[in-house]
Amino acid sequence: MSLFDRARQLTSEIYAVPNKRPHLQPRTFFHASLFDWAHKWHAHALAVASAARWEALPDIPTVGEFVPGYEGSSWLGVGAPKNTPSEIIDKLNKQINAGLADPKLKTQLAGLGETVLALSSAEFGTLIADDTEKWAKVIRAANIKPD
């Protein structure tokens, strides 16, 4: 929540009430993997944290539509050891992106609220660097220290 708090100049707390039905505060966000849980407890999505609306929830706005510049999505990627030859990286990138282009896989991932980003290795490096910088600012602003 620190990125949201920082963007809106707010302070928030996350808490649980033992032996009680889960209660979602209006500013609580959950991952698509919790769709079944949310339905069971009659929770309603107010917004998604990604930069773009989810295909699985097209009527749900992004937080960025209310808080300009907000984007708090997560991602998964494939990495290789530092000195891996570029021709191997390029071949792996081409094959992985070809797999990610499969319509069946894209549909399955969209059903989980995931968006496929078929990036080049340079674009993925930029994504990592940009996210590292963004979250480093949040960590410093929230004075987060490792245990």
Order of alpha helices (4+ residues) and beta strands (2+ residues): alpha-alpha-alpha-alpha-alpha
